[in-house]
Each structure stands twice: as C-alpha cells, then as structure tokens.
Amino acid sequence: MTERADPDVGGLDELASLDGLFEHRVRLAICVLLSKHDAMSFSRLKKVLDETDGSIGTHLRKLENAGYLSIEKTFRARRPVTWYTLTPAGRARLMDHIANLTRLIDRAG
C-alpha cells in the first residue's frame, strides 16, 4: 500500500466571507428577487415564495434590521401595502455573497 500525503489545499477564505443572513433560502430568495425588481410588496413576496405571514415577516425584518432592505408603506384601494426595496448596502452584500459562492463552486468543479 502506498503512503498518501494530504493534498495541498489553499484556504477557503470564501467560506469566512459568506454572509450568514443569506444562509436561509428565503432570505437569499428575497434579496435575489429584489435585485431584479425595483420593489415588491409583502403579499407578492409571500405568494412567490409560498411562505406564511409569520415566516416571511420574520425574514424581512431580519434583512431590514441589517440594513439590506428599506420599506415604504402605501395604500391601494384604502388597504395598506408594504413595499420592500433592496438598499445599496444590501445589493453590495448580495453581490459579494454570490461572488464568494461562485468561487467555492468553481473549486469543486
């Protein structure tokens, strides 16, 4: 049996650079959707992502508290509508997260 040597691998710096807020699929999906659309309403995000009010509300609040989302409250036919927009900081963190994920995936390929 031949002796094996541990492979020489570079550091996985990308892992440390991943944003923990994007580790949950719903929060990542919210930001990806908002990166492609100027704004989306609470009800539309809820429907597209097939989440409950409580679930989507919790994820939106976490992203808002981190400064990744801004909100605007309006009325449509006398009913309140909450609109969410990706902030410049949120967009920058999302793009950085995606770039780091891409580098990790490239290492596996």
N, C-alpha and C positions, 0 to 999 in steps of 0.2 A: 504494500500500500504506500502510495506516495504521500509525502507530507504536504499539507496545504498551508498556504500563507493567507492571512487575512487580506482581502483586497484593499488597495489604497483608494479610499473614497474621500472626496472633498467634503467640506462641511455642508450641511443642509441649512444654510443661512436663510433660505426662503421660508422654512418652517417657522422660524422665530419672527419673520416679518408678516406672517399671515394675521389678519385681523380677526380676533375672536368673535366679534359681533357677527361676522359673516359665516361662522361655523354652522349656524342653523339655516336650513334650506329656505325657510320662509323669509328670514331677514335678507338673505342673499337674493332671493327672487324679487322681493320688494324693490331693492336697490337696482337690480338689473332692469326691471320694468320701468322704473322712474328714470333710468339713464336713457331710455329710448323715447319717453313721453314727457312732455313739459310738466304735467301734473296728472294725478289720478285721485279719484275720490275713495273714501273709506269703503263705500259699498262696492265699488268696482274692484278694488284690490281684494276684498273679501270674496267676491264671486270668482274672480280669475284664479285665485289661489286655493279656493274651496276650503276656507277656514271659518271658524266660528267668530262671533263678535269679540269674545274674550281673548281668543288666541291672537287674532290679527291686531287687536288693540294693544296687547302686551308687546308684541314685536315692534309695532310702530312707535310705541312710547320709548322703548329702549333705543331705537335709532334716532328718535328726536332728542332724547336726553344726551346722546353722544354728539349731537350737532350735525348729524348726517341728513336729517330731514327738516324741512320747515312746513308749517301748516298755515292754512288760510280757511277761515270759516265764512261761508256764504249761505244764501238762502235760494232755493229753487222751488217755486210754487209754494211759498211760505213754509217750506220744510228746510231744516238746517242740513248743510252739506259741508263736510270737512275734506279739504283738498290737501294732498301731500306732494311736495316737490323735493327733489334731491338737491342739497346745498352744494356749493363748490367744494367744501371740505369732504362731504360725503362722496361726491363724484371722484375726487382725487384718491380717497381711501379705497373705493371700489376698484378703480383702475390699477392701483398698486397691488391690491389683493389678487386680482385676475392675472397680473403680470407674474407675480410670485407663484401662483398655481400653475401657470403655463410653464415656467422654468422647472418646477417639480415634475410635471408630466413629461417634459422633454427628457429629463434624466431617466425616467422609466422606459422611454422608447428607445 
